[in-house]
Amino acid sequence: MRISSDAEARVRLAAREAGYRPNAVSRSLRTGTSRTVGLISDAVATTAFAGHLIWGALDQARESDHLLLIAETEGDAELERELMTAMLDRGVDGLIVASMYTRAINVPAVLMEGPAVLLNAVPVGKEAIGSVVPDESGAGRSVAMALLESGYADGICLIGATPHGEGPKGSLAAVQRLQGILSVLQAAEVEIAGAVACADWQPAQGLEATRRLLAEVTPSALICFNDRLAFGAYQALADAGLDVPADVSVISFDDDPLASWVRPRLTTVALPHYALGRAAVKMLLTQREGRVRAAAEDQVQRIAMPLCVRESVRGLAADGVAGTPNISAVQLPARPRHMARPKVS
């Protein structure tokens, strides 16, 4: 239907004055898109530690003129399937299934009915589904390189996993971080001086593991497989009268909010939660728009984990390490005025 520009302007003005809003459901039937994305997580939405993952997804969705619908399952597989079906029935343009911890998951058949992306997870089988995960192997390489370039060739020990693969059951982070560490140390012909595996990566396990290690060897540096283990290691080293980093250096993974509060501040590789969330939404919408095959096998995007250089590694240059960003903390983009930054405790 052709109308004059003057008539169009008068109609639009009347619509604004009347408070008219287009019906989103009706418009989706005409355009074939609802401009909505569903995100279903196990525990991400209610976990402060990973809250920036949601923040990143929200920002990317908003910038792409989409609404993000968020639901949480608390690990209930049946509820997860129900939520997937409910969102698909409501016409979302695609689904993102997010995991609190990087792991392999069984992909429900319903998830393959339309565009879908796994966030912080990979499929157990050979399902052709895109995944966005942190580059854990690259993080392991960064940690090992940081120690080597700081002059450590002897006395490097592991807390949380062993070179034989012992560690938390089903943890992809443990496997890939270990692979990265060993690839660098083996290339430099540096042997691990000692290692203690932990079934759980909490401060209490880090404390006990470090005490066991100190009873057998005198380390020069500890690689802890996450920051919570490192917090326990700090306590065990203090109890033994050892100073960090003068006697023993400590380096870790995750960049827990407390990593910059302990003393000395902990040098660690950050989980890029914000970037992960953005990348997952971008991948999903790219699939939706047909620029890449939605069913591309082995479609895994790995997001770099930046090294946060602080004070817990003796000899680590303040200007950073070769191949890693020079940062003392992970800097996130400023929030738009109308969007509050999530609290982190």
N, C-alpha and C positions, 0 to 999 in steps of 0.2 A: 504494500500500500504506500502510495506516494503522497506526502503532505509537505506543505511549505515549511521552511525553517522557522518562520514566525509562529505558525501553528504548533510546531514541535516545542518551541520555547514556552508557549503558553500552557501546553499540556504538562510539561515537566515542572513548571512553576506551580501549577495547581496540585500536582502530585506531592510536591514537597510541602506545600501549605496544609495538605490534608493528612500528612504523615504516612503516605502510602509506601509500602515496602513490597517488592516483588516476592511472590511465593517461591521459595527456594526449591521445593519439591517439584512444582510445575516447571520451573526453569530447567531443572536437571533432566526432565523428560525430553525437553526440546533440544538441549545442548549435548546430552549424553555424558555430562559430568556434574557431580554434586559439589565440587570444590571442597571436599572434605577428605581427610586422611585419618584412618584409625590406627592408634598405637596401643597395643596390649602388652603389658609387662608382668613379670612375676613379682618383683618387689621394688622396681626402680622408682616409681612415682612417690612412694612413701619413705624413701631412703635419702637422707640428706647428702650422703657421700656421693651419690650418683645423680643428684638433682640437676646438675648442669646438662646431663644428657637430654632431659625433658626440655630444658631451656633452649638448647640448640635446635631441637626438633621444632619447638614452637616458633622460634625466630625464622627458620627456613620456610616453614609452612606459611607464616604470615607474609613474608616477602614474596612468596609464590601465589599469594591471594587464595590461600586455602585455610580451612579451619581444621585444627587438630583435635580429634576426639580421643580421650585417654581413659583406659580401663586397666584394672589390676586384678590378678588372679590369686596372688599369694601362694603360687605353686600348685593350685588345683587344676589338674589336667582337664577334667570335665567342664569346669567353669570356663577355662580357656577356649574350648571348642564352642561352647554356647555363646561366648562373647564374639568370637570370630563370625559365627553364623549371623548373630544379631546385627553386627556392623555391616556385613555384606548385604543382608536383607534390606538395610536402610540406605544402600546405594553408595557407600564410601568408594572413593576412586582407587583405593588400595589399602593394604594392611601392612603395618610394621609390627613385628613381634620382638620385644626387647627382653634381654636377660640382665640381671644384676651382675652376674659373674660370667666371664667368657667361658662358654661351654658348647658341646655338641648336643643338639636336641633332635628328637623325633618330630618330623614335620607332619602335622595333621593334613589329611587329604583335602579338607575344606580350604586350607590355605593356598592350594594350588589352583583354585577356581578363578583367580584374577591376579592382578599385579600384587606382589608381596615381597618384602625384604626382611631378613633376619638382622637384628641389631645386637651386637655383642654376642653373637652366636653363629654357629655353622651347622649344617644338617648332618645327622648321623649317617644317613645313606647318600645316594647319588641324586637326590632331588635337584632339579634344575631351578634353583632359587638364589637370588642375590643375597650377599651377606656383607655387612660392614663391621669390622673388628679392629681392635687396636693392634699395632705392629709389635707384638710381644717379643718376637725373635729379634727384631731391630733394637728393642729396648735392652735385651740381654747383651747384645753386642756393644751398645753405648756404655753400659755399666762396666763391662770388662775392659773396654778401651780406656775409660776414665781412670781405672786403676793402673793399667799398664803405662799410660802416659804420665801418671803421677809417680812413677818409679817403682811400682810394686811388681816383683817377679817371684817372690817367695812368701809363703804364709797366708795365701788367699784361701779363705774358708767359706763354706756355704751354710746358711741357716734356712731351713724350710724344705729343701730337696737335696738329693744326692746325685752324683754323676751317673748312677745306675738307674735313675728315673724314679726313685722312691719319693713320695710326697702325697699331697691330697688326692684322693681318688677322683678321677674324672676331670681334673683341672687342666684345661688347655693352657692356661697362663703358666703353670709350673713347667709343663713340657716345653713350650716354646721359649720361655725365658731361659731355661737351662740350655736349650739348643744354641741360642744366641751367645750365651756366656762361653760355652765350651768351644764353639767355632773359633772365637777370637783367641782364647787361651791356648788351645791346641795349635793354632797357627803360629803362635809365639813360643811354642814349646814350654809353656808354663803349666805345671801340674797343680791340681787342687790339693791343698795341704790337709784338709779335713772337711767333713760335711755331716750334718745331722738333719734327718727328715722330720717333718711335722705333719701329722694328719690334719691339723687345723692351723690356720695362720692367725693366731691371736696373741696378744702380749704374753699371756701365761705360758704358751708354748714356746715363744721366743726366749723367755727367761730360762726355762728348763733346758731347752736345746743348747743355749749358749753356755750354761753351767756344765753340761755334759761335755761340750767341746773343749772348754778350758781345762777340764780334768785330763785331757789327752794330748792337746797341742797348745802351743802359744801362737795365736794368729797375729798377723800384721794387719790384716784387713778382713772384714766380714761383708759378704754379699748376702743380705737378707731378702727373701723373696717377696716380702711386702713390708710396708711401714709398721704395721702392728707387731710383726715379729721383731722389727728393729727397736721398737719401744721396749720390748722385753729384753732384748740384747743389751740395750743401754743400761738397764738396771743390773743385769748380771755382771757386766763389765765394771760398773761402779762398786758392786759388792766385792769384787775381786781386787779392788784398788787400782784398776786400769783406767786411764784417761782416754777419752775420745776427743780429738784424733791423735793426740801425742803418742799414745801407746798402741791403740788399735783404731784404724779407720773403719767407718761404717757407711755403706751405700745400699740403697734400697729401691723399691718400686711403689708406685701408686700416687704419691704426693697427697697423702691424707691431710686434711686440714690442720692436724696437730703437728705435721712434719716441720713447719716453720716456727712452732712454738717451743718445742723441746730445745734444750741447750746441751751441746751445740746444735744449731739447726741442722736438720737432716738433709743430706744430698740424696736426691731420689729422682726417678723417672716418672713423669706424670701420666696418668691415664687421661686421654684427651676426650673427656665426656662430651663437652660442648661440640667439638668437631665431629664426633661420632653421630650425635643426634642430627646435626645439619646434613651430614653426608647421607644418612639413611633416607631422609625425606627427599633429598635431591635425586638419589638413585631411583626411588619409587616413582617420582613424577616423570623422570626421564624415561622409565619403562612405559609409563602410562601414555606418554606422548609419542611412543614408538620410535624414539631415536636409537634405542638398542633393543635387542631381543629380550623380552621379559623372561624367556626360558633359557637364557644363556647358562650353560653348565660351567661350574667352577668359577662363577662370577663373584670374586671376593675382593673387596676393597679394604686395604690395610691402612689405618691412619697412624701417622708417626707419633711417637711418644717422646716429648721433649725432656731433656735432662735439666733438672733444677739444681744448679750448683750453689751449695751453701757451705757450711763449715765442718762437716763431719768426716771429710777425707783430707788427710794431711798431704800437702804438695799439689793438690788440684788447683790449677791456675784460676784466678778470679775471672779471667777473660774467656773462660769456657774450654771446651775440649774439641779437638778436630772433628768435624762432621756433625756437631751437635749445636743447637741454638745457644747463644750466650744470654741466659736468663737466670735470675735468682728466684723467680716465681712465675707460674704460668699466668700470662696476662690475657684476660678475656675482653671482648669488645664491650663498649659502654652500652648499658641498657637504654632503650628508648624511654622517654619520659613517662609514657603511658603504661610501661610494663615494669613491675617491681622485680628486683633481683631476688632469687630464692635465698632463704636463710640457710647457712651452712653451720652446723654445730659440731 
